[in-house]
Amino acid sequence: MKKSILLSLSVILCTGISLGTISHAQAAGQVKKYNNCTELNKDYKGGVARSASVKNKGGKTKYKPYVSQELYDVNKGKDRDKDGIACER
């Protein structure tokens, strides 16, 4: 009885871990690349920052940027002043 319960729990645990890994991989592959800053700013008003510690070189901004390294890396070409924030406003 104990062996069957342990076996069932281990199968459930392994299945849950593998499904969680697949979901994370799929989510990482769905990072959107925008054609221009106008499109990006419709979804992220303050732009996209590479990390929370980056500072804007262009002066005061109206909105706080969304922090996501994956999203920033895909849209890195839109960071004209190379300060770690793409399409800041």
All heavy atoms as an XYZ file, in Angstrom:
676
protein
N       0.816     -1.189      0.000
C       0.000      0.000      0.000
C       0.869      1.266      0.000
O       0.623      2.172     -0.774
C      -0.922     -0.046      1.227
C      -1.806      1.144      1.397
S      -3.143      1.064      0.213
C      -4.120      2.384      0.744
N       1.875      1.309      0.895
C       2.746      2.475      0.968
C       3.543      2.643     -0.318
O       3.766      3.765     -0.769
C       3.696      2.366      2.156
C       3.050      2.629      3.484
C       4.091      2.645      4.585
C       3.461      2.969      5.915
N       4.470      3.036      6.980
N       3.985      1.521     -0.901
C       4.768      1.606     -2.134
C       3.936      2.186     -3.268
O       4.430      2.996     -4.058
C       5.304      0.230     -2.523
C       6.423     -0.253     -1.651
C       6.951     -1.566     -2.135
C       8.071     -2.060     -1.223
N       8.618     -3.332     -1.679
N       2.686      1.809     -3.382
C       1.843      2.325     -4.454
C       1.560      3.816     -4.261
O       1.505      4.584     -5.226
C       0.538      1.532     -4.557
O      -0.228      1.687     -3.382
N       1.397      4.259     -3.028
C       1.181      5.683     -2.753
C       2.435      6.480     -3.091
O       2.363      7.525     -3.737
C       0.766      5.894     -1.281
C      -0.622      5.313     -1.036
C       0.790      7.375     -0.922
C      -1.048      5.319      0.410
N       3.587      5.958     -2.680
C       4.846      6.643     -2.992
C       5.091      6.700     -4.490
O       5.537      7.719     -5.020
C       6.017      5.967     -2.285
C       6.099      6.181     -0.779
C       7.229      5.333     -0.187
C       6.322      7.642     -0.466
N       4.786      5.628     -5.183
C       4.956      5.592     -6.630
C       4.032      6.608     -7.298
O       4.450      7.356     -8.192
C       4.698      4.180     -7.166
C       4.831      4.012     -8.667
C       6.263      4.299     -9.101
C       4.419      2.626     -9.088
N       2.781      6.660     -6.858
C       1.821      7.604     -7.422
C       2.261      9.052     -7.179
O       2.193      9.885     -8.083
C       0.441      7.394     -6.804
O      -0.041      6.118     -7.089
N       2.713      9.334     -5.975
C       3.167     10.690     -5.660
C       4.391     11.085     -6.478
O       4.502     12.218     -6.949
C       3.465     10.818     -4.171
C       2.247     10.842     -3.249
C       2.694     10.836     -1.797
C       1.378     12.037     -3.534
N       5.311     10.155     -6.663
C       6.506     10.479     -7.438
C       6.164     10.724     -8.908
O       6.728     11.607     -9.546
C       7.561      9.390     -7.287
O       7.103      8.176     -7.822
N       5.216      9.954     -9.456
C       4.794     10.165    -10.848
C       4.124     11.522    -10.992
O       4.402     12.274    -11.931
C       3.854      9.019    -11.306
C       3.187      9.364    -12.626
C       4.613      7.720    -11.415
N       3.247     11.852    -10.053
C       2.567     13.150    -10.090
C       3.574     14.293     -9.974
O       3.501     15.274    -10.705
C       1.509     13.237     -8.974
C       0.360     12.271     -9.283
C       0.992     14.658     -8.813
C      -0.607     12.085     -8.146
N       4.531     14.163     -9.088
C       5.550     15.189     -8.896
C       6.395     15.377    -10.157
O       6.618     16.492    -10.607
C       6.445     14.842     -7.710
C       7.533     15.843     -7.358
C       6.904     17.176     -6.975
C       8.389     15.328     -6.229
N       6.847     14.283    -10.737
C       7.665     14.370    -11.959
C       6.884     14.965    -13.112
O       7.398     15.770    -13.877
C       8.198     12.995    -12.340
S       9.435     12.377    -11.197
N       5.625     14.591    -13.247
C       4.783     15.134    -14.312
C       4.579     16.629    -14.119
O       4.676     17.400    -15.070
C       3.419     14.418    -14.330
O       3.636     13.015    -14.447
C       2.570     14.894    -15.486
N       4.344     17.040    -12.905
C       4.151     18.457    -12.615
C       5.380     19.278    -12.914
O       5.306     20.361    -13.464
N       6.546     18.764    -12.576
C       7.799     19.476    -12.846
C       8.031     19.599    -14.344
O       8.381     20.654    -14.841
C       8.984     18.786    -12.145
C       8.866     18.961    -10.637
C      10.313     19.332    -12.648
C       9.868     18.166     -9.843
N       7.807     18.527    -15.085
C       8.054     18.584    -16.532
C       7.061     19.499    -17.228
O       7.409     20.224    -18.147
C       8.015     17.181    -17.141
O       6.724     16.631    -17.025
N       5.808     19.524    -16.790
C       4.834     20.433    -17.384
C       5.169     21.880    -17.073
O       5.008     22.754    -17.913
C       3.425     20.100    -16.884
C       2.817     18.798    -17.404
C       1.462     18.563    -16.757
C       2.708     18.798    -18.902
N       5.648     22.145    -15.874
C       6.047     23.501    -15.511
C       7.211     23.987    -16.348
O       7.266     25.129    -16.762
N       8.143     23.114    -16.654
C       9.285     23.468    -17.483
C       8.852     23.781    -18.906
O       9.310     24.736    -19.517
C      10.322     22.322    -17.485
O      10.633     21.985    -16.143
C      11.579     22.723    -18.219
N       7.929     23.007    -19.431
C       7.427     23.246    -20.787
C       6.710     24.588    -20.843
O       6.914     25.371    -21.758
C       6.491     22.097    -21.222
C       7.299     20.820    -21.415
C       5.765     22.457    -22.514
C       6.456     19.578    -21.601
N       5.886     24.874    -19.856
C       5.157     26.140    -19.841
C       6.107     27.322    -19.793
O       5.901     28.315    -20.478
C       4.223     26.189    -18.638
O       3.273     25.164    -18.727
N       7.170     27.223    -18.999
C       8.146     28.308    -18.909
C       8.855     28.499    -20.246
O       9.053     29.624    -20.693
C       9.150     28.014    -17.800
C      10.181     29.077    -17.645
N       9.879     30.332    -17.181
C      11.505     29.084    -17.922
C      10.973     31.067    -17.166
N      11.974     30.328    -17.602
N       9.214     27.416    -20.896
C       9.892     27.516    -22.193
C       8.976     28.135    -23.234
O       9.408     28.947    -24.060
C      10.368     26.138    -22.646
N       7.705     27.775    -23.225
C       6.769     28.349    -24.187
C       6.567     29.828    -23.932
O       6.501     30.624    -24.855
C       5.428     27.622    -24.101
C       5.462     26.222    -24.653
C       4.164     25.476    -24.400
O       3.334     25.888    -23.608
N       4.009     24.352    -25.080
N       6.494     30.209    -22.659
C       6.303     31.614    -22.324
C       7.507     32.444    -22.762
O       7.355     33.561    -23.236
C       6.067     31.775    -20.830
N       8.695     31.916    -22.621
C       9.903     32.640    -23.014
C       9.949     32.844    -24.521
O      10.478     33.832    -24.997
C      11.144     31.894    -22.541
N       9.395     31.923    -25.283
C       9.406     32.023    -26.739
C       8.369     32.992    -27.277
O       8.332     33.268    -28.455
N       7.508     33.536    -26.422
C       6.435     34.393    -26.884
C       6.700     35.874    -26.625
O       5.776     36.657    -26.545
C       5.124     33.974    -26.217
C       4.673     32.607    -26.640
C       3.383     32.194    -25.967
O       2.844     32.921    -25.153
N       2.889     31.034    -26.304
N       7.946     36.261    -26.498
C       8.288     37.665    -26.296
C       8.097     38.375    -27.631
O       8.609     37.947    -28.660
C       9.744     37.809    -25.789
C      10.125     39.262    -25.676
C       9.908     37.105    -24.459
N       7.352     39.466    -27.604
C       6.980     40.160    -28.841
C       8.047     41.159    -29.275
O       8.544     41.944    -28.472
C       5.657     40.888    -28.626
C       5.129     41.555    -29.871
C       3.760     42.146    -29.636
C       3.255     42.824    -30.900
N       1.945     43.435    -30.699
N       8.365     41.138    -30.549
C       9.256     42.131    -31.137
C       8.390     43.169    -31.832
O       7.563     42.835    -32.667
C      10.220     41.495    -32.129
C      11.175     42.497    -32.711
C      12.256     41.877    -33.535
C      13.207     42.954    -33.994
N      14.357     42.426    -34.679
N       8.582     44.421    -31.455
C       7.784     45.510    -32.006
C       8.510     46.138    -33.193
O       9.735     46.189    -33.238
C       7.532     46.558    -30.924
C       6.625     46.058    -29.825
C       7.146     45.410    -28.706
C       5.258     46.214    -29.904
C       6.319     44.944    -27.700
C       4.416     45.748    -28.904
C       4.957     45.111    -27.807
O       4.132     44.644    -26.819
N       7.735     46.652    -34.149
C       8.305     47.289    -35.338
C       8.866     48.676    -35.032
O       9.811     49.113    -35.675
C       7.261     47.402    -36.446
C       6.886     46.047    -37.003
O       7.729     45.161    -37.099
N       5.620     45.875    -37.351
N       8.247     49.370    -34.078
C       8.702     50.722    -33.745
C       8.267     51.075    -32.323
O       7.530     50.331    -31.676
C       8.169     51.740    -34.755
C       6.664     51.663    -34.900
O       5.933     51.614    -33.918
N       6.187     51.646    -36.143
N       8.717     52.226    -31.847
C       8.419     52.644    -30.470
C       6.941     52.981    -30.279
O       6.407     52.814    -29.181
C       9.283     53.835    -30.083
S      10.978     53.365    -29.691
N       6.280     53.436    -31.312
C       4.855     53.745    -31.196
C       4.073     52.494    -30.816
O       3.218     52.529    -29.930
C       4.319     54.342    -32.513
O       5.091     55.501    -32.843
C       2.865     54.722    -32.399
N       4.377     51.377    -31.474
C       3.716     50.106    -31.159
C       4.072     49.645    -29.747
O       3.203     49.209    -28.998
C       4.125     49.028    -32.156
C       3.520     49.173    -33.518
C       3.933     48.049    -34.443
O       4.563     47.066    -33.985
O       3.619     48.132    -35.639
N       5.349     49.727    -29.382
C       5.787     49.293    -28.057
C       5.136     50.136    -26.969
O       4.686     49.616    -25.948
C       7.310     49.361    -27.951
C       7.919     48.717    -26.709
C       9.202     47.998    -27.084
C       8.199     49.720    -25.633
N       5.038     51.439    -27.193
C       4.472     52.325    -26.180
C       2.966     52.154    -26.008
O       2.416     52.558    -24.988
C       4.796     53.783    -26.489
C       6.250     54.114    -26.239
O       6.871     54.816    -27.023
N       6.817     53.608    -25.167
N       2.287     51.550    -26.966
C       0.867     51.237    -26.777
C       0.699     50.201    -25.677
O      -0.259     50.254    -24.905
C       0.252     50.726    -28.079
C       0.026     51.803    -29.100
C      -0.576     51.246    -30.366
C      -0.707     52.327    -31.425
N      -1.215     51.779    -32.695
N       1.622     49.249    -25.581
C       1.563     48.209    -24.559
C       2.324     48.598    -23.295
O       1.940     48.213    -22.192
C       2.124     46.895    -25.097
C       1.246     46.287    -26.185
O       0.044     46.590    -26.228
O       1.777     45.503    -26.990
N       3.415     49.335    -23.438
C       4.275     49.724    -22.311
C       4.546     51.222    -22.413
O       5.479     51.647    -23.099
C       5.595     48.940    -22.340
C       5.389     47.443    -22.394
C       5.482     46.754    -23.588
C       5.078     46.722    -21.246
C       5.277     45.380    -23.645
C       4.873     45.355    -21.288
C       4.974     44.690    -22.489
O       4.771     43.333    -22.537
N       3.733     52.029    -21.736
C       3.803     53.499    -21.875
C       5.169     54.074    -21.558
O       5.602     55.026    -22.186
C       2.761     54.156    -20.983
C       1.368     54.010    -21.501
C       0.416     54.830    -20.679
C      -0.968     54.726    -21.270
N      -1.905     55.645    -20.654
N       5.854     53.501    -20.580
C       7.157     54.030    -20.187
C       8.320     53.369    -20.884
O       9.475     53.610    -20.544
N       8.046     52.495    -21.849
C       9.103     51.758    -22.525
C       9.441     50.489    -21.755
O       8.717     50.073    -20.860
N      10.568     49.880    -22.119
C      10.996     48.628    -21.500
C      12.432     48.777    -21.031
O      13.315     49.111    -21.818
C      10.889     47.452    -22.496
C      11.377     46.171    -21.874
C       9.460     47.294    -22.978
N      12.660     48.527    -19.742
C      13.997     48.621    -19.164
C      14.615     47.230    -19.063
O      13.913     46.242    -18.839
C      13.937     49.252    -17.788
N      15.916     47.174    -19.234
C      16.646     45.907    -19.129
C      16.652     45.392    -17.698
O      16.529     44.206    -17.453
C      18.065     46.102    -19.638
C      18.871     44.853    -19.627
C      20.220     45.089    -20.224
N      20.959     43.841    -20.171
C      22.040     43.608    -20.840
N      22.514     44.535    -21.630
N      22.651     42.467    -20.738
N      16.821     46.281    -16.728
C      16.780     45.907    -15.315
C      16.245     47.097    -14.516
O      16.168     48.213    -15.027
C      18.159     45.499    -14.811
O      18.997     46.619    -14.687
N      15.900     46.839    -13.270
C      15.341     47.897    -12.426
C      16.382     48.930    -12.023
O      16.046     50.035    -11.608
C      14.715     47.277    -11.182
N      17.650     48.602    -12.176
C      18.702     49.517    -11.732
C      19.197     50.486    -12.806
O      20.010     51.348    -12.503
C      19.891     48.709    -11.199
O      20.458     47.936    -12.237
N      18.721     50.387    -14.035
C      19.189     51.294    -15.088
C      18.620     52.688    -14.891
O      17.532     52.868    -14.358
C      18.841     50.766    -16.512
C      19.526     49.471    -16.801
C      17.362     50.654    -16.711
N      19.389     53.675    -15.298
C      18.989     55.080    -15.179
C      18.836     55.679    -16.565
O      19.642     55.434    -17.461
C      20.028     55.880    -14.396
C      20.290     55.365    -13.001
C      19.083     55.549    -12.116
C      19.373     55.027    -10.720
N      18.196     54.744     -9.969
N      17.828     56.502    -16.729
C      17.563     57.147    -18.000
C      18.565     58.272    -18.243
O      18.718     59.159    -17.415
C      16.132     57.688    -17.992
C      15.745     58.337    -19.298
O      16.423     58.182    -20.298
N      14.653     59.057    -19.289
N      19.237     58.252    -19.381
C      20.201     59.297    -19.732
C      19.527     60.524    -20.323
O      20.108     61.594    -20.352
C      21.203     58.764    -20.760
C      22.180     57.772    -20.219
C      23.147     57.356    -21.311
C      24.108     56.298    -20.837
N      24.974     55.839    -21.928
N      18.311     60.369    -20.816
C      17.642     61.447    -21.531
C      16.927     62.454    -20.659
O      16.242     63.315    -21.158
N      17.039     62.361    -19.363
C      16.364     63.313    -18.490
C      15.097     62.736    -17.888
O      14.888     61.530    -17.852
N      14.227     63.620    -17.433
C      12.999     63.198    -16.755
C      12.015     62.575    -17.747
O      11.839     63.072    -18.850
C      12.365     64.397    -16.072
C      11.215     64.049    -15.187
C      10.773     65.248    -14.380
C       9.554     64.896    -13.571
N       9.807     64.755    -12.179
N      11.397     61.472    -17.308
C      10.392     60.813    -18.139
C       9.031     60.915    -17.475
O       8.916     61.123    -16.265
C      10.739     59.326    -18.355
O      10.843     58.689    -17.084
C      12.015     59.163    -19.133
N       7.999     60.765    -18.268
C       6.634     60.884    -17.776
C       6.147     59.591    -17.130
O       5.388     59.610    -16.176
C       5.729     61.269    -18.946
C       4.332     61.631    -18.569
C       3.571     62.149    -19.772
C       2.170     62.573    -19.391
N       1.439     63.098    -20.534
N       6.583     58.439    -17.661
C       6.126     57.138    -17.194
C       7.299     56.274    -16.736
O       8.405     56.405    -17.243
C       5.388     56.391    -18.312
C       4.207     57.139    -18.865
C       4.295     57.783    -20.100
C       3.006     57.192    -18.176
C       3.211     58.460    -20.625
C       1.920     57.876    -18.687
C       2.018     58.498    -19.912
O       0.953     59.177    -20.429
N       7.008     55.378    -15.817
C       8.012     54.425    -15.342
C       8.087     53.252    -16.328
O       7.065     52.715    -16.737
C       7.611     53.919    -13.957
C       8.628     53.023    -13.321
C       8.208     52.653    -11.911
C       9.253     51.741    -11.310
N       8.882     51.314     -9.951
N       9.283     52.821    -16.727
C       9.392     51.726    -17.696
C       9.072     50.359    -17.081
O       9.265     50.141    -15.887
C      10.848     51.781    -18.144
C      11.566     52.443    -17.033
C      10.592     53.386    -16.397
N       8.587     49.474    -17.911
C       8.349     48.087    -17.537
C       9.700     47.374    -17.561
O      10.481     47.554    -18.495
C       7.384     47.453    -18.540
C       7.133     45.990    -18.317
C       6.307     45.561    -17.290
C       7.718     45.030    -19.133
C       6.063     44.215    -17.084
C       7.488     43.683    -18.930
C       6.655     43.288    -17.904
O       6.426     41.956    -17.697
N      10.000     46.560    -16.564
C      11.297     45.889    -16.465
C      11.175     44.448    -16.947
O      10.411     43.661    -16.387
C      11.833     45.920    -15.024
C      13.157     45.175    -14.939
C      11.990     47.348    -14.547
N      11.907     44.114    -18.016
C      11.956     42.751    -18.539
C      13.194     42.631    -19.426
O      13.257     43.242    -20.497
C      10.709     42.432    -19.356
O      10.873     41.207    -20.042
N      14.150     41.828    -18.993
C      15.368     41.684    -19.777
C      15.082     40.991    -21.110
O      15.632     41.375    -22.139
C      16.432     40.899    -19.014
C      17.728     40.813    -19.784
C      18.884     40.295    -18.970
O      18.780     40.104    -17.776
N      20.003     40.077    -19.617
N      14.209     39.990    -21.109
C      13.888     39.277    -22.350
C      13.236     40.208    -23.369
O      13.612     40.232    -24.536
C      12.959     38.084    -22.074
C      13.580     36.995    -21.239
C      13.465     37.256    -19.735
O      12.692     38.148    -19.328
O      14.167     36.588    -18.971
N      12.247     40.987    -22.914
C      11.556     41.910    -23.816
C      12.509     43.003    -24.302
O      12.486     43.376    -25.472
C      10.350     42.520    -23.099
C       9.399     43.361    -23.931
C       8.811     42.550    -25.081
C       8.286     43.908    -23.059
N      13.371     43.495    -23.419
C      14.354     44.501    -23.815
C      15.308     43.932    -24.870
O      15.588     44.578    -25.877
C      15.149     45.002    -22.607
C      16.265     45.945    -23.016
C      16.006     47.287    -23.257
C      17.562     45.484    -23.214
C      17.013     48.150    -23.657
C      18.573     46.329    -23.621
C      18.299     47.663    -23.837
O      19.301     48.508    -24.262
N      15.817     42.721    -24.630
C      16.784     42.125    -25.557
C      16.204     41.954    -26.953
O      16.888     42.172    -27.950
C      17.289     40.789    -25.021
C      18.206     40.949    -23.823
O      18.718     42.070    -23.597
O      18.409     39.957    -23.098
N      14.930     41.595    -27.048
C      14.292     41.423    -28.354
C      14.120     42.773    -29.049
O      14.207     42.868    -30.267
C      12.930     40.702    -28.194
C      12.138     40.712    -29.479
C      13.148     39.277    -27.726
N      13.896     43.832    -28.280
C      13.656     45.166    -28.843
C      14.811     46.128    -28.585
O      14.632     47.346    -28.548
C      12.355     45.727    -28.245
C      11.159     44.926    -28.670
O      10.714     45.009    -29.800
N      10.654     44.101    -27.764
N      16.005     45.606    -28.421
C      17.197     46.390    -28.092
C      17.513     47.476    -29.125
O      18.019     48.539    -28.795
C      18.388     45.442    -27.974
C      19.621     46.042    -27.417
C      20.675     44.966    -27.249
C      21.862     45.475    -26.496
N      22.831     44.420    -26.225
N      17.194     47.239    -30.365
C      17.463     48.199    -31.429
C      16.696     49.506    -31.282
O      17.026     50.502    -31.915
N      15.685     49.518    -30.451
C      14.888     50.726    -30.245
C      15.412     51.594    -29.098
O      14.823     52.608    -28.768
C      13.430     50.337    -30.013
C      12.812     49.781    -31.296
C      11.646     48.894    -31.000
C      11.241     48.109    -32.207
N      12.227     47.156    -32.658
N      16.514     51.188    -28.493
C      17.156     51.970    -27.429
C      18.205     52.868    -28.083
O      19.374     52.538    -28.162
C      17.790     51.038    -26.397
C      18.389     51.775    -25.219
O      18.191     53.003    -25.120
O      19.050     51.120    -24.407
N      17.776     54.034    -28.548
C      18.665     54.906    -29.322
C      19.816     55.480    -28.515
O      20.916     55.635    -29.028
C      17.861     56.042    -29.955
C      16.907     55.550    -31.027
C      16.207     56.677    -31.701
N      15.248     57.272    -30.774
C      14.519     58.337    -31.025
N      14.632     58.943    -32.182
N      13.675     58.809    -30.134
N      19.577     55.792    -27.234
C      20.664     56.385    -26.428
C      21.458     55.360    -25.637
O      22.349     55.709    -24.878
C      20.127     57.481    -25.508
C      19.012     57.003    -24.585
O      18.658     55.807    -24.635
O      18.488     57.831    -23.828
N      21.168     54.085    -25.839
C      21.925     52.963    -25.239
C      22.031     53.070    -23.711
O      23.058     52.777    -23.125
C      23.332     52.861    -25.840
C      23.369     52.835    -27.357
C      22.789     51.561    -27.903
C      22.953     51.528    -29.398
N      21.776     51.213    -30.132
N      20.926     53.462    -23.068
C      20.935     53.575    -21.611
C      20.275     52.399    -20.901
O      20.171     52.386    -19.682
C      20.256     54.880    -21.169
C      18.800     54.973    -21.588
O      18.303     54.080    -22.303
O      18.133     55.947    -21.191
N      19.827     51.398    -21.652
C      19.206     50.224    -21.057
C      17.699     50.324    -20.980
O      17.044     49.468    -20.395
N      17.112     51.371    -21.582
C      15.663     51.533    -21.626
C      15.270     51.800    -23.074
O      15.687     52.790    -23.674
C      15.174     52.701    -20.747
C      15.691     52.568    -19.327
C      13.649     52.770    -20.761
C      15.434     53.788    -18.459
N      14.459     50.913    -23.628
C      14.001     51.066    -25.008
C      12.693     51.847    -25.034
O      11.775     51.556    -24.262
C      13.808     49.701    -25.656
N      12.612     52.838    -25.865
C      11.393     53.626    -26.108
C      10.855     54.331    -24.865
O       9.638     54.423    -24.657
C      10.297     52.749    -26.709
S      10.754     51.961    -28.267
N      11.747     54.860    -24.022
C      11.285     55.560    -22.834
C      10.536     56.840    -23.186
O      10.840     57.477    -24.176
C      12.440     55.868    -21.875
C      13.498     56.780    -22.425
C      14.674     56.036    -23.026
O      14.537     54.906    -23.470
O      15.768     56.631    -23.072
N       9.519     57.166    -22.363
C       8.738     58.396    -22.543
C       8.585     59.076    -21.213
O       8.397     58.495    -20.211
C       7.343     58.112    -23.082
C       7.328     57.556    -24.437
C       5.987     57.436    -25.080
N       4.849     57.393    -24.181
C       3.606     57.479    -24.570
N       3.326     57.607    -25.820
N       2.610     57.442    -23.733
